[in-house]
Amino acid sequence: MTASRHVTPCSKSCADTLWAMGRAEAWSKHWGRLGKPAREAVADAAGITAGTRLLDAGCGTGEFLALALSRGAKASGIDVSQDMLAVARRHAPAADIREGDITELPYEDDAFDVVTAFNVVQFTDDPVATIAGLARVAPAVAVCGWAEGSQLLDLFAALRNDSAAPRRPLDEQVLAAGLTITQAGDVATPYESEDVVTALREGSGFDGDIEEQAASYRGADGVYRFENRFRYVLATRS
């Protein structure tokens, strides 16, 4: 699962630039563990088990693909970034991993049992249309992303010098895509780091005075601690 890519929608060439020169490696090193509780919650809710045909759309560096394979699933992944996919292929060597755009999935209707999308649909031009497109290739869709009030999300907004305007709730987007929600929930995803400044510079491409912006999250022991939540929504075609 991608923790957050902290970027606006962009083309393939833009994505390749953002994630080139080792950025994907650094992202996975610093942020890959952040979404573990949410990945496990989604895998449980979606019933990912032996033989499940799974597509992880926007698979990033492949953490969820690795989890799905460990449960015996027939896992596939797709992402626009070649550099991300290079890391994903190491994390999940048995998965069928392809380069491609999640808004134009190159798969037949109902090619999968479940399609997942972690913190990625909001970076497409039309998230509702993207979610509807995911439902074309599988009868069950699980979408997951940041929940409002997460401290890391607040820090990202401060570093971008914006107000972090509330996104349209994930549940509303899924319903607008014509799907029926069968399960939804928030998952605590706390994050601790002794060097969040490096994580933000190397793994996410932030610059500026990160130390000052992150100072309030640093404890007396020097460890930065953030309370966060991810929201997941599991849905089926109506």
FENMO-V234929 format. One record per residue. N is the residue number from 1. PSI is psi in whole degrees, -180 to 180 (NA if undefined). D_CENTER is the distance of its C-alpha to the mean C-alpha in Angstrom with 2 decimals. Layout:
n = (N | N)
psi = (PSI | PSI)
d_center = (D_CENTER | D_CENTER)
//
This chain:
n = (1 | 2 | 3 | 4 | 5 | 6 | 7 | 8 | 9 | 10 | 11 | 12 | 13 | 14 | 15 | 16 | 17 | 18 | 19 | 20 | 21 | 22 | 23 | 24 | 25 | 26 | 27 | 28 | 29 | 30 | 31 | 32 | 33 | 34 | 35 | 36 | 37 | 38 | 39 | 40 | 41 | 42 | 43 | 44 | 45 | 46 | 47 | 48 | 49 | 50 | 51 | 52 | 53 | 54 | 55 | 56 | 57 | 58 | 59 | 60 | 61 | 62 | 63 | 64 | 65 | 66 | 67 | 68 | 69 | 70 | 71 | 72 | 73 | 74 | 75 | 76 | 77 | 78 | 79 | 80 | 81 | 82 | 83 | 84 | 85 | 86 | 87 | 88 | 89 | 90 | 91 | 92 | 93 | 94 | 95 | 96 | 97 | 98 | 99 | 100 | 101 | 102 | 103 | 104 | 105 | 106 | 107 | 108 | 109 | 110 | 111 | 112 | 113 | 114 | 115 | 116 | 117 | 118 | 119 | 120 | 121 | 122 | 123 | 124 | 125 | 126 | 127 | 128 | 129 | 130 | 131 | 132 | 133 | 134 | 135 | 136 | 137 | 138 | 139 | 140 | 141 | 142 | 143 | 144 | 145 | 146 | 147 | 148 | 149 | 150 | 151 | 152 | 153 | 154 | 155 | 156 | 157 | 158 | 159 | 160 | 161 | 162 | 163 | 164 | 165 | 166 | 167 | 168 | 169 | 170 | 171 | 172 | 173 | 174 | 175 | 176 | 177 | 178 | 179 | 180 | 181 | 182 | 183 | 184 | 185 | 186 | 187 | 188 | 189 | 190 | 191 | 192 | 193 | 194 | 195 | 196 | 197 | 198 | 199 | 200 | 201 | 202 | 203 | 204 | 205 | 206 | 207 | 208 | 209 | 210 | 211 | 212 | 213 | 214 | 215 | 216 | 217 | 218 | 219 | 220 | 221 | 222 | 223 | 224 | 225 | 226 | 227 | 228 | 229 | 230 | 231 | 232 | 233 | 234 | 235 | 236 | 237 | 238)
psi = (138 | 132 | -56 | 140 | -10 | 36 | 160 | 166 | 137 | 171 | 176 | -43 | -37 | -45 | -42 | -37 | -44 | -37 | 13 | 178 | 43 | 0 | -41 | -40 | -46 | -39 | -48 | -41 | -46 | -35 | -13 | -32 | -18 | -44 | 9 | -47 | -38 | -39 | -43 | -39 | -42 | -42 | -40 | -47 | -38 | -5 | 40 | 116 | -171 | 128 | -9 | 128 | 107 | 138 | 126 | 107 | 125 | 50 | -11 | -130 | 12 | 16 | -41 | -34 | -41 | -41 | -45 | -43 | -37 | -22 | 3 | 9 | 158 | 95 | 138 | 151 | 154 | 140 | 155 | -18 | 119 | -38 | -41 | -44 | -33 | -40 | -42 | -38 | -27 | -39 | -33 | 68 | -22 | -3 | 153 | 102 | 128 | 153 | 130 | 171 | 128 | -13 | -7 | 66 | 127 | 48 | 156 | 160 | 138 | 36 | -16 | 165 | -37 | 140 | 134 | 155 | 112 | 114 | 48 | -32 | -28 | -13 | 5 | 164 | -32 | 88 | -39 | -46 | -36 | -45 | -42 | -38 | -35 | -39 | -16 | -34 | -4 | 144 | -18 | 135 | 133 | 118 | 137 | 142 | 179 | 140 | 145 | 149 | -2 | 134 | -35 | -37 | -40 | -40 | -42 | -42 | -41 | -39 | -28 | -7 | 43 | 176 | 5 | 57 | 135 | 135 | 161 | 129 | 140 | -40 | -43 | -40 | -43 | -44 | -40 | -25 | 0 | 18 | 162 | 122 | 128 | -22 | 145 | 155 | 163 | 143 | 127 | 130 | 69 | 153 | 131 | 142 | 139 | -12 | 62 | -23 | -47 | -40 | -42 | -35 | -54 | -39 | -20 | -7 | 16 | 152 | -164 | -163 | 74 | -39 | -45 | -44 | -33 | -5 | -37 | -14 | 2 | 127 | 174 | -23 | 1 | -1 | 133 | 130 | 134 | 132 | 125 | 164 | 145 | 145 | 130 | 148 | 122 | 130 | 162 | 163 | 138 | NA)
d_center = (4.41 | 3.22 | 5.25 | 6.07 | 7.93 | 10.74 | 12.26 | 13.93 | 14.10 | 16.05 | 17.77 | 17.31 | 19.85 | 18.06 | 14.79 | 17.13 | 18.85 | 15.90 | 14.73 | 18.29 | 20.72 | 18.74 | 15.88 | 13.33 | 15.56 | 15.66 | 11.96 | 11.71 | 14.93 | 14.25 | 10.68 | 9.71 | 11.65 | 10.27 | 7.93 | 10.76 | 12.49 | 9.82 | 9.29 | 13.07 | 13.61 | 11.82 | 13.74 | 16.83 | 16.62 | 16.11 | 18.84 | 17.32 | 20.51 | 23.00 | 23.27 | 20.25 | 19.28 | 15.49 | 13.37 | 9.66 | 9.13 | 7.21 | 7.38 | 7.35 | 9.70 | 10.03 | 9.69 | 9.20 | 11.85 | 14.07 | 13.95 | 14.82 | 17.57 | 18.93 | 19.50 | 21.37 | 19.13 | 19.68 | 16.24 | 15.29 | 12.42 | 12.35 | 11.09 | 13.28 | 13.49 | 16.27 | 15.74 | 12.19 | 13.78 | 16.70 | 14.84 | 13.10 | 16.66 | 17.93 | 15.49 | 16.08 | 19.42 | 20.39 | 17.54 | 18.36 | 16.03 | 16.75 | 16.31 | 15.89 | 14.65 | 12.62 | 15.22 | 17.95 | 17.11 | 20.01 | 20.60 | 23.41 | 23.30 | 22.38 | 21.63 | 19.27 | 19.54 | 15.93 | 12.95 | 9.40 | 6.45 | 3.11 | 3.27 | 5.28 | 8.61 | 9.93 | 10.34 | 12.69 | 16.33 | 16.63 | 13.70 | 16.34 | 17.67 | 14.36 | 13.91 | 17.59 | 17.18 | 14.73 | 17.51 | 20.00 | 18.94 | 18.61 | 20.40 | 17.57 | 14.15 | 11.45 | 8.96 | 6.99 | 6.49 | 8.81 | 12.38 | 15.23 | 17.37 | 14.91 | 16.89 | 14.35 | 13.48 | 17.26 | 17.70 | 15.37 | 17.48 | 20.62 | 19.90 | 19.37 | 22.51 | 21.35 | 21.63 | 18.01 | 19.33 | 17.85 | 15.48 | 16.75 | 15.91 | 13.32 | 16.28 | 18.41 | 16.17 | 16.08 | 19.84 | 20.53 | 19.11 | 21.95 | 20.26 | 21.59 | 19.53 | 20.55 | 18.57 | 16.38 | 15.92 | 14.65 | 13.74 | 14.98 | 12.82 | 15.56 | 15.38 | 18.58 | 19.56 | 23.00 | 21.90 | 19.03 | 20.90 | 20.41 | 16.70 | 16.44 | 18.91 | 17.97 | 14.25 | 13.41 | 16.69 | 18.15 | 21.92 | 24.79 | 26.02 | 22.96 | 25.40 | 27.00 | 23.93 | 22.51 | 25.99 | 25.94 | 23.20 | 25.32 | 27.60 | 31.15 | 30.09 | 27.95 | 24.59 | 21.92 | 20.49 | 17.85 | 17.48 | 14.14 | 12.85 | 9.86 | 11.15 | 10.85 | 13.24 | 14.89 | 17.30 | 19.91 | 21.93 | 24.81)
//
